[in-house]
């Protein structure tokens, strides 16, 4: 055997025990007559000692040749350590080495394998297998494993059955671009990698599986934002003979279970708010409710004076920033510049200081008196010492801009505490959203989402007002899961396809297999999918998902470690009946 113990388990109770350890050299300290080596594996670090007076000469000399990250095996005796290290679990002991084998020499790594490394992100992604040896990444992967096991345990205890679904499927429009895979055996035809197992989990309900889950890879070929991956992992679930309330209760329970078991946090309430309320109050459909700064609409109290910027705006809206009344003009101007950046897109911003003496000082004092500003403070729930920031313009655009400002200010003020957890449900989403360029409606979630029964008649007259039987779970300002009650009858599904602009022929070509299945006794069903990468990152107190993924890709969708994607040779292209047109 290579080891009798790991590098994190030995302590004073093992003194005088003969042991065998194996691992990587973290560092060595050569004092001439004495040499100490820190040996590391996944479980911890144990100090080795090579003593000129007690260690065989050949072993003592071999120890002097060790470099960082050499893989070695040692045999020796556990002894009491003279200079104990309370910060190490093995800090009471060390190993007096009697035998050593170098299992593999190592090049000097391109960055230090330490918690605080000197390696930048690019170099660490290129040598990700080295980065994984560092505690922050290693512990993130172990944390992900722990969360995943708790998910499996919780769902299995509720009689969910884990079922695998195919990765090579048919390309279907689900809102994002598919990754496609050419078929060698079927010339000119292609598989697609699944954006989700959506149709398969519905077919499992038709098949009578009743409760399904799968921790599954999904793929979307879309332009990547800062913290997205082209392949991601979902906790995918579906249930038969359920209504929306049944699903919310099950997955509220899962979230409570994870917060309690993983973080030791008890959550009393999962507020439920409508999509319309979320947009009006927070400017987005995934609000962070760990802090206030709720929107106050000011049209009624700001559009009666001779200030054309507000008078011509569809929406005038503000937030009260707690304790910001002492901001300097320089700080205010910097925030105005921040909202005017192209990423936010505001043309300017009005501010109101809520002075300690109860008066107000604003950037629009020329147009508004103290009574007016008192009404603004009331609408935004501003208090003495606060600052009110006001934006105006087209309603949807302005809400998005103020939402971005709200989140930025909360971050600067330290209000987004990673050890606080504030989950909620957002319900009653629009079923359809209008694409202004094409003039066509698209499914806000996917084409299989059921409309609210009481809204179905609006499909013919006012499709934008039809609400969906859809729901998202939001945690700390991030959508961690979403789902819906599905359409389970052919007639309603055909109606949905019609209003999404599919001809009967197009609908049959794309989804004929599902429509056919509905004719053989499809039960009412619905489900939800959690984004595992995001969920784990939030539970781990992080905003970025990369460190919780073993081998992530960069913002261009490249794996710089293995250099993928890459070209393939002409023979492979010929087998796949593909001819490249690189000039196009």
C-alpha positions as CSV (number, residue, x, y, z in Angstrom):
1,X,0.0,0.0,0.0
2,X,1.1,3.6,-0.7
3,X,-0.1,4.9,2.7
4,X,-1.4,3.7,6.0
5,X,-2.9,7.1,6.9
6,X,-3.6,10.4,5.1
7,X,-1.8,13.7,5.8
8,X,-4.6,15.2,7.8
9,X,-5.4,12.5,10.4
10,X,-2.4,12.0,12.6
11,X,-2.2,13.5,16.1
12,X,-0.7,13.0,19.6
13,X,-2.6,9.7,20.0
14,X,-0.5,8.2,17.2
15,X,2.9,9.0,18.8
16,X,5.4,6.0,18.4
17,X,3.2,4.6,15.6
18,X,4.9,3.4,12.4
19,X,3.2,5.0,9.5
20,X,3.4,5.2,5.7
21,X,2.3,8.5,4.0
22,X,2.2,9.6,0.4
23,X,1.6,13.0,-1.2
24,X,3.0,16.2,-2.6
25,X,5.9,18.3,-1.2
26,X,4.4,21.6,-0.2
27,X,7.7,23.1,0.9
28,X,11.0,22.1,2.5
29,X,13.3,23.9,5.0
30,X,16.9,22.7,4.9
31,X,18.9,23.7,8.0
32,X,22.0,21.7,7.0
33,X,21.9,19.1,9.8
34,X,18.1,19.0,9.8
35,X,15.5,19.1,7.0
36,X,11.8,19.6,7.4
37,X,9.3,18.9,4.6
38,X,5.6,19.6,4.6
39,X,3.8,16.7,2.9
40,X,0.3,17.5,1.5
41,X,-2.6,15.5,0.2
42,X,-6.3,16.3,-0.1
43,X,-6.8,15.8,3.7
44,X,-4.2,18.1,5.1
45,X,-0.5,18.6,5.7
46,X,1.9,16.6,7.9
47,X,5.4,17.7,8.7
48,X,8.3,15.3,8.0
49,X,11.7,15.6,9.7
50,X,15.0,14.3,8.4
51,X,17.6,14.4,11.1
52,X,21.3,13.8,10.2
53,X,21.8,12.0,13.5
54,X,18.8,9.8,13.3
55,X,18.1,9.4,9.6
56,X,19.9,7.0,7.3
57,X,22.5,9.0,5.3
58,X,21.1,8.0,1.8
59,X,17.6,9.0,2.9
60,X,18.9,12.3,4.4
61,X,20.7,13.2,1.2
62,X,17.7,12.3,-0.9
63,X,15.6,14.6,1.1
64,X,17.8,17.5,0.0
65,X,16.9,16.9,-3.6
66,X,13.2,17.4,-3.1
67,X,11.5,20.2,-5.0
68,X,8.0,21.7,-4.7
69,X,5.2,19.4,-5.8
70,X,7.4,16.2,-6.0
71,X,5.3,13.2,-5.3
72,X,6.8,11.1,-2.6
73,X,6.2,8.1,-0.3
74,X,7.7,8.0,3.2
75,X,7.8,5.5,6.1
76,X,8.6,6.6,9.6
77,X,7.6,7.0,13.2
78,X,5.2,9.6,14.6
79,X,7.0,11.7,17.2
80,X,6.1,14.7,19.3
81,X,6.8,18.0,17.6
82,X,9.0,20.4,19.6
83,X,7.5,23.6,18.1
84,X,3.8,22.8,18.0
85,X,1.5,24.5,15.5
86,X,-2.0,25.0,16.8
87,X,-3.2,26.2,13.4
88,X,-2.6,22.7,11.9
89,X,-4.7,19.6,12.8
90,X,-1.5,17.7,12.7
91,X,0.5,20.4,14.5
92,X,1.3,18.3,17.6
93,X,3.3,15.7,15.7
94,X,5.8,15.1,13.0
95,X,7.1,12.0,11.2
96,X,10.8,11.0,11.7
97,X,11.4,9.5,8.3
98,X,13.3,6.2,7.9
99,X,12.5,5.4,4.3
100,X,11.5,7.6,1.3
101,X,10.7,6.9,-2.3
102,X,10.4,9.7,-5.0
103,X,7.3,8.5,-6.9
104,X,7.5,11.3,-9.4
105,X,9.6,14.4,-9.7
106,X,7.9,17.6,-10.7
107,X,8.7,20.7,-12.6
108,X,8.6,24.0,-10.7
109,X,4.9,25.0,-10.9
110,X,4.0,28.2,-12.8
111,X,2.4,29.6,-9.6
112,X,2.6,28.9,-5.9
113,X,0.3,26.1,-4.7
114,X,-0.9,28.2,-1.7
115,X,-4.2,29.6,-0.5
116,X,-2.9,33.0,-1.5
117,X,-1.3,32.4,-4.8
118,X,0.8,34.6,-7.1
119,X,-1.0,33.2,-10.2
120,X,-3.5,35.2,-12.2
121,X,-6.8,33.7,-13.4
122,X,-5.6,33.0,-16.9
123,X,-2.5,31.0,-15.8
124,X,-4.5,29.2,-13.2
125,X,-7.1,28.1,-15.8
126,X,-4.4,26.9,-18.1
127,X,-3.0,24.7,-15.3
128,X,-6.3,24.0,-13.6
129,X,-5.1,20.6,-12.4
130,X,-2.5,22.5,-10.3
131,X,-5.1,25.1,-9.2
132,X,-7.3,22.2,-7.8
133,X,-4.5,21.4,-5.4
134,X,-5.0,24.7,-3.7
135,X,-7.4,24.7,-0.7
136,X,-9.8,27.3,-2.0
137,X,-10.6,25.4,-5.2
138,X,-10.3,21.9,-3.6
139,X,-12.7,22.9,-0.8
140,X,-15.1,24.4,-3.2
141,X,-15.3,21.1,-5.1
142,X,-15.7,19.2,-1.9
143,X,-18.5,21.7,-0.9
144,X,-20.2,21.1,-4.2
145,X,-20.1,17.3,-3.6
146,X,-21.7,17.8,-0.1
147,X,-24.5,19.9,-1.6
148,X,-25.1,17.4,-4.4
149,X,-25.3,14.5,-1.9
150,X,-27.8,16.4,0.3
151,X,-30.0,17.1,-2.8
152,X,-30.0,13.4,-3.8
153,X,-30.8,12.4,-0.2
154,X,-33.7,14.9,0.1
155,X,-35.3,14.0,-3.2
156,X,-34.8,10.3,-2.8
157,X,-36.4,10.4,0.6
158,X,-39.4,12.0,-1.1
159,X,-39.6,9.0,-3.5
160,X,-38.1,10.9,-6.5
161,X,-36.4,8.6,-9.0
162,X,-33.2,9.7,-10.7
163,X,-33.4,8.9,-14.4
164,X,-30.8,9.7,-17.1
165,X,-31.9,11.3,-20.3
166,X,-30.0,11.5,-23.7
167,X,-27.4,14.1,-24.6
168,X,-27.8,13.6,-28.3
169,X,-31.2,14.9,-29.1
170,X,-33.2,16.8,-31.7
171,X,-32.7,20.5,-32.1
172,X,-35.7,22.4,-30.8
173,X,-36.3,26.2,-30.2
174,X,-36.0,26.8,-26.4
175,X,-34.8,30.3,-26.3
176,X,-31.1,29.9,-26.8
177,X,-28.9,28.6,-29.6
178,X,-28.2,24.9,-29.7
179,X,-24.8,23.2,-29.8
180,X,-25.1,20.9,-32.8
181,X,-23.3,17.6,-33.4
182,X,-23.0,16.1,-37.0
183,X,-24.1,12.6,-37.5
184,X,-21.6,10.4,-39.5
185,X,-24.2,7.7,-40.1
186,X,-27.0,10.1,-41.2
187,X,-25.5,12.3,-43.9
188,X,-26.5,16.0,-43.6
189,X,-28.3,15.5,-40.3
190,X,-27.4,16.8,-36.9
191,X,-28.0,16.1,-33.2
192,X,-28.2,18.9,-30.7
193,X,-27.0,18.9,-27.2
194,X,-29.8,19.6,-24.8
195,X,-30.4,23.1,-23.4
196,X,-32.4,21.1,-20.7
197,X,-34.1,17.7,-20.6
198,X,-37.5,19.5,-20.8
199,X,-39.3,17.3,-23.3
200,X,-37.8,14.1,-21.9
201,X,-38.9,14.8,-18.3
202,X,-42.4,15.5,-19.6
203,X,-42.3,12.2,-21.5
204,X,-41.3,10.5,-18.2
205,X,-44.5,11.8,-16.7
206,X,-46.4,10.4,-19.6
207,X,-44.6,7.2,-18.9
208,X,-45.9,7.1,-15.3
209,X,-42.6,7.7,-13.4
210,X,-44.5,10.3,-11.2
211,X,-41.5,11.9,-9.6
212,X,-38.3,12.4,-11.5
213,X,-35.0,14.1,-10.9
214,X,-31.6,14.3,-12.5
215,X,-28.4,16.2,-11.8
216,X,-27.6,16.8,-15.5
217,X,-25.4,18.8,-17.8
218,X,-27.1,21.3,-20.1
219,X,-25.7,23.3,-23.0
220,X,-26.4,26.7,-24.5
221,X,-24.4,28.2,-27.4
222,X,-24.9,31.8,-26.4
223,X,-22.6,34.8,-25.9
224,X,-21.2,34.5,-22.4
225,X,-21.5,37.1,-19.7
226,X,-19.0,37.4,-17.0
227,X,-20.2,34.5,-14.9
228,X,-21.8,32.1,-17.4
229,X,-20.6,28.8,-18.8
230,X,-21.6,27.2,-22.1
231,X,-22.2,23.9,-20.2
232,X,-23.8,24.0,-16.8
233,X,-25.5,21.7,-14.4
234,X,-29.1,21.6,-13.4
235,X,-31.0,19.8,-10.6
236,X,-33.8,18.9,-12.9
237,X,-37.2,17.7,-11.5
238,X,-40.7,16.9,-12.6
239,X,-43.8,15.7,-10.8
240,X,-47.2,14.3,-12.0
241,X,-50.6,15.1,-10.6
242,X,-49.5,18.3,-9.0
243,X,-50.5,22.0,-9.0
244,X,-48.2,24.9,-8.5
245,X,-48.5,24.9,-4.7
246,X,-47.3,21.3,-4.5
247,X,-44.1,22.1,-6.4
248,X,-43.4,25.3,-4.4
249,X,-43.8,23.4,-1.1
250,X,-41.4,20.6,-2.2
251,X,-38.6,22.8,-3.4
252,X,-39.0,25.3,-0.6
253,X,-38.4,22.3,1.6
254,X,-35.3,21.4,-0.4
255,X,-33.9,24.9,0.0
256,X,-34.7,24.9,3.7
257,X,-33.0,21.5,4.0
258,X,-29.8,22.7,2.2
259,X,-29.6,25.9,4.2
260,X,-30.0,24.0,7.5
261,X,-27.7,21.1,6.7
262,X,-25.0,22.9,4.8
263,X,-25.0,26.3,6.5
264,X,-26.8,25.8,9.8
265,X,-29.3,28.5,8.9
266,X,-33.0,28.3,9.6
267,X,-35.2,30.3,7.2
268,X,-38.7,31.1,8.5
269,X,-40.3,32.7,5.5
270,X,-40.2,32.3,1.7
271,X,-42.0,35.4,0.6
272,X,-44.1,35.1,-2.6
273,X,-44.3,38.2,-4.9
274,X,-45.7,38.6,-8.4
275,X,-43.5,39.4,-11.4
276,X,-45.3,42.7,-11.7
277,X,-44.6,43.6,-8.1
278,X,-40.9,42.6,-8.4
279,X,-40.4,44.8,-11.5
280,X,-42.2,47.8,-10.0
281,X,-40.5,47.5,-6.6
282,X,-37.0,46.3,-7.5
283,X,-36.7,46.8,-11.2
284,X,-35.9,43.1,-12.0
285,X,-37.4,39.7,-11.6
286,X,-34.7,38.4,-9.2
287,X,-34.6,40.9,-6.4
288,X,-32.1,40.8,-3.5
289,X,-34.3,41.4,-0.4
290,X,-31.5,41.3,2.1
291,X,-31.7,45.0,2.2
292,X,-34.4,47.7,1.4
293,X,-34.0,50.6,-1.1
294,X,-37.3,49.7,-2.6
295,X,-38.4,51.9,-5.6
296,X,-40.7,54.8,-5.0
297,X,-42.6,56.0,-8.1
298,X,-42.6,59.8,-8.3
299,X,-44.7,60.7,-11.3
300,X,-47.6,62.0,-9.2
301,X,-45.3,64.3,-7.1
302,X,-42.7,65.3,-9.7
303,X,-44.5,66.0,-12.9
304,X,-46.4,69.1,-11.9
305,X,-43.5,71.6,-12.0
306,X,-41.7,73.2,-14.9
307,X,-39.0,70.5,-15.2
308,X,-39.2,69.1,-18.7
309,X,-36.9,66.1,-18.0
310,X,-39.5,64.7,-15.6
311,X,-42.6,66.0,-17.3
312,X,-41.8,64.2,-20.6
313,X,-40.7,60.9,-18.9
314,X,-42.9,57.8,-18.9
315,X,-41.5,57.0,-15.4
316,X,-39.9,59.0,-12.6
317,X,-38.6,56.7,-9.9
318,X,-36.2,56.9,-7.0
319,X,-34.6,55.0,-4.1
320,X,-33.5,56.2,-0.7
321,X,-30.0,55.1,0.2
322,X,-29.6,54.7,3.9
323,X,-26.9,56.9,5.6
324,X,-25.8,58.4,2.3
325,X,-26.8,61.9,3.1
326,X,-23.2,62.8,3.9
327,X,-21.9,61.9,0.4
328,X,-19.7,64.6,-1.0
329,X,-20.3,66.3,-4.3
330,X,-17.4,64.3,-5.7
331,X,-18.9,61.0,-4.6
332,X,-22.3,62.0,-6.1
333,X,-20.7,63.0,-9.4
334,X,-18.9,59.7,-9.5
335,X,-22.2,57.9,-9.1
336,X,-23.8,60.0,-11.8
337,X,-20.9,59.0,-14.1
338,X,-21.5,55.4,-13.1
339,X,-25.1,55.4,-14.2
340,X,-24.2,57.1,-17.4
341,X,-21.8,54.3,-18.5
342,X,-22.9,52.4,-21.6
343,X,-23.5,49.3,-19.5
344,X,-26.2,51.2,-17.5
345,X,-27.2,53.8,-20.0
346,X,-28.8,56.6,-18.0
347,X,-28.6,60.1,-19.3
348,X,-28.3,61.7,-15.9
349,X,-29.5,61.5,-12.3
350,X,-31.2,63.8,-9.8
351,X,-30.3,63.6,-6.1
352,X,-31.9,64.8,-2.8
353,X,-30.0,65.0,0.5
354,X,-32.2,64.5,3.6
355,X,-30.5,66.8,6.0
356,X,-30.2,66.2,9.8
357,X,-32.4,69.2,10.5
358,X,-35.3,67.8,8.5
359,X,-34.7,70.0,5.4
360,X,-33.8,68.8,1.9
361,X,-31.1,69.9,-0.5
362,X,-31.5,68.7,-4.1
363,X,-29.9,69.2,-7.5
364,X,-33.3,70.5,-8.8
365,X,-34.0,73.1,-6.1
366,X,-34.7,75.6,-8.9
367,X,-37.9,73.6,-9.8
368,X,-39.0,72.0,-6.5
369,X,-39.7,73.4,-3.0
370,X,-39.4,71.7,0.4
371,X,-43.0,70.5,0.3
372,X,-42.4,68.8,-3.0
373,X,-39.2,67.1,-1.7
374,X,-41.0,66.0,1.4
375,X,-43.4,64.1,-0.9
376,X,-40.5,62.5,-2.6
377,X,-39.0,61.4,0.7
378,X,-42.4,59.9,1.7
379,X,-42.7,58.0,-1.6
380,X,-39.2,56.5,-1.3
381,X,-39.4,56.0,2.5
382,X,-36.4,58.2,3.0
383,X,-35.3,59.1,6.5
384,X,-33.0,61.8,8.0
385,X,-29.5,61.2,6.9
386,X,-30.5,59.4,3.7
387,X,-29.9,60.3,0.1
388,X,-32.6,60.0,-2.6
389,X,-31.4,59.2,-6.2
390,X,-33.9,59.7,-9.0
391,X,-33.9,58.4,-12.6
392,X,-36.4,59.0,-15.3
393,X,-37.2,57.9,-18.9
394,X,-39.0,54.9,-20.6
395,X,-40.4,52.7,-17.8
396,X,-38.7,49.4,-18.5
397,X,-35.3,50.9,-19.3
398,X,-35.4,53.2,-16.3
399,X,-36.3,50.4,-13.9
400,X,-33.4,48.4,-15.2
401,X,-31.0,51.3,-14.7
402,X,-32.2,52.0,-11.1
403,X,-32.0,48.3,-10.3
404,X,-28.3,48.3,-11.4
405,X,-27.7,51.3,-9.2
406,X,-29.5,49.7,-6.3
407,X,-27.3,46.6,-6.4
408,X,-24.1,48.7,-6.9
409,X,-24.9,50.8,-3.9
410,X,-25.8,47.8,-1.7
411,X,-22.4,46.3,-2.6
412,X,-20.5,49.4,-1.8
413,X,-22.4,49.8,1.5
414,X,-21.8,46.2,2.5
415,X,-25.5,45.3,2.5
416,X,-25.1,42.1,0.5
417,X,-23.7,39.9,3.2
418,X,-22.7,36.4,2.0
419,X,-23.6,34.8,5.3
420,X,-27.2,36.1,5.1
421,X,-29.8,34.2,3.0
422,X,-33.0,35.7,1.8
423,X,-35.0,33.4,-0.5
424,X,-38.3,34.2,-2.2
425,X,-40.6,33.0,-5.0
426,X,-41.5,35.2,-7.9
427,X,-44.8,34.0,-9.5
428,X,-47.3,35.0,-12.2
429,X,-44.8,35.7,-15.0
430,X,-46.0,36.8,-18.4
431,X,-46.5,33.8,-20.6
432,X,-45.2,35.6,-23.7
433,X,-42.9,38.5,-24.4
434,X,-42.8,40.6,-27.5
435,X,-39.7,40.8,-29.6
436,X,-39.7,44.4,-30.8
437,X,-37.5,43.7,-33.8
438,X,-39.5,40.8,-35.3
439,X,-42.9,41.9,-33.9
440,X,-43.5,38.3,-32.8
441,X,-44.2,36.9,-29.3
442,X,-41.8,34.4,-27.8
443,X,-42.3,32.2,-24.8
444,X,-40.8,33.9,-21.7
445,X,-39.9,30.5,-20.3
446,X,-40.5,27.8,-22.9
447,X,-43.3,26.7,-25.2
448,X,-44.6,24.0,-22.8
449,X,-45.5,26.4,-20.0
450,X,-49.2,26.4,-19.1
451,X,-51.1,29.7,-19.2
452,X,-53.3,30.6,-16.2
453,X,-56.6,29.0,-17.1
454,X,-58.5,32.3,-16.4
455,X,-56.2,34.1,-18.9
456,X,-56.4,31.7,-21.9
457,X,-59.1,33.8,-23.6
458,X,-56.6,36.8,-23.7
459,X,-54.4,34.9,-26.1
460,X,-56.6,36.0,-29.0
461,X,-57.0,39.6,-27.9
462,X,-54.1,40.7,-25.7
463,X,-51.4,38.0,-25.6
464,X,-49.0,40.2,-23.6
465,X,-51.3,40.2,-20.6
466,X,-51.6,36.4,-20.3
467,X,-50.0,35.1,-17.1
468,X,-48.1,31.9,-16.9
469,X,-48.3,29.1,-14.4
470,X,-44.6,29.8,-13.8
471,X,-42.4,30.5,-10.8
472,X,-38.8,31.3,-10.1
473,X,-36.9,30.8,-6.8
474,X,-34.6,33.7,-6.1
475,X,-31.8,33.7,-3.5
476,X,-29.8,36.8,-2.6
477,X,-30.5,38.5,-5.9
478,X,-29.9,35.4,-8.1
479,X,-32.4,33.2,-9.9
480,X,-31.4,29.8,-8.6
481,X,-34.3,27.8,-10.0
482,X,-37.4,28.1,-12.2
483,X,-40.2,26.0,-13.5
484,X,-43.8,25.9,-14.4
485,X,-47.0,23.8,-14.6
486,X,-46.8,22.3,-18.1
487,X,-49.3,22.0,-20.8
488,X,-50.5,18.4,-20.8
489,X,-53.1,18.3,-23.6
490,X,-52.7,18.4,-27.3
491,X,-55.3,21.1,-28.0
492,X,-53.8,23.7,-25.6
493,X,-50.3,22.9,-26.8
494,X,-51.4,23.5,-30.4
495,X,-52.9,26.8,-29.4
496,X,-49.7,27.8,-27.7
497,X,-47.7,27.0,-30.8
498,X,-50.1,29.0,-32.9
499,X,-49.6,32.1,-30.9
500,X,-45.8,31.6,-30.9
501,X,-46.0,31.8,-34.7
502,X,-45.5,28.1,-35.6
503,X,-47.4,26.7,-38.5
504,X,-49.0,23.3,-37.8
505,X,-46.4,21.8,-40.1
506,X,-43.5,23.4,-38.1
507,X,-45.0,22.4,-34.8
508,X,-45.3,18.8,-35.9
509,X,-41.8,18.7,-37.3
510,X,-40.3,20.1,-34.1
511,X,-42.5,18.6,-31.5
512,X,-44.6,15.9,-33.1
513,X,-43.3,13.3,-30.7
514,X,-44.5,15.2,-27.7
515,X,-47.9,16.0,-29.2
516,X,-48.3,12.4,-30.1
517,X,-47.5,11.4,-26.5
518,X,-50.1,13.7,-25.1
519,X,-52.8,11.7,-26.9
520,X,-52.0,8.6,-24.9
521,X,-53.0,9.9,-21.5
522,X,-50.6,12.6,-20.3
523,X,-51.2,13.5,-16.6
524,X,-51.2,17.0,-15.3
525,X,-47.6,17.7,-14.4
526,X,-45.1,20.4,-13.6
527,X,-41.6,20.8,-12.4
528,X,-38.6,23.0,-11.6
529,X,-34.9,23.1,-12.3
530,X,-32.3,24.6,-10.0
531,X,-29.0,25.8,-11.4
532,X,-26.6,23.7,-9.3
533,X,-23.5,25.8,-10.1
534,X,-25.1,29.1,-9.0
535,X,-26.8,27.5,-5.9
536,X,-23.5,26.0,-4.7
537,X,-21.7,29.3,-5.2
538,X,-24.2,31.3,-3.2
539,X,-24.3,28.7,-0.4
540,X,-20.5,28.9,-0.5
541,X,-20.6,32.7,0.0
542,X,-19.3,33.5,-3.5
543,X,-20.7,35.5,-6.5
544,X,-18.7,33.6,-9.1
545,X,-19.4,30.0,-10.1
546,X,-16.0,29.1,-11.7
547,X,-14.3,27.9,-8.5
548,X,-17.2,25.4,-8.0
549,X,-16.7,23.8,-11.4
550,X,-13.7,21.5,-11.8
551,X,-12.7,22.5,-15.3
552,X,-14.5,25.7,-16.3
553,X,-14.2,27.6,-19.6
554,X,-13.3,31.2,-20.0
555,X,-15.6,34.1,-21.2
556,X,-15.0,33.1,-24.9
557,X,-16.2,29.5,-24.2
558,X,-12.6,28.1,-24.5
559,X,-11.0,25.5,-22.3
560,X,-7.5,27.0,-22.3
561,X,-6.2,23.9,-20.4
562,X,-6.9,21.4,-23.2
563,X,-7.2,24.1,-26.0
564,X,-10.7,23.4,-27.0
565,X,-12.6,24.0,-29.3
566,X,-10.0,23.1,-31.9
567,X,-9.9,22.2,-35.6
568,X,-10.3,18.6,-36.8
569,X,-8.5,17.0,-39.7
570,X,-9.8,16.8,-43.2
571,X,-10.5,13.0,-43.0
572,X,-12.8,13.5,-40.0
573,X,-14.6,16.3,-41.9
574,X,-15.0,14.1,-44.9
575,X,-16.5,11.3,-42.8
576,X,-19.0,13.7,-41.4
577,X,-19.9,15.1,-44.9
578,X,-18.8,18.6,-43.9
579,X,-17.1,21.1,-46.1
580,X,-15.8,24.3,-44.4
581,X,-16.4,27.7,-45.9
582,X,-14.1,29.8,-43.9
583,X,-14.5,32.8,-46.2
584,X,-18.2,33.2,-45.3
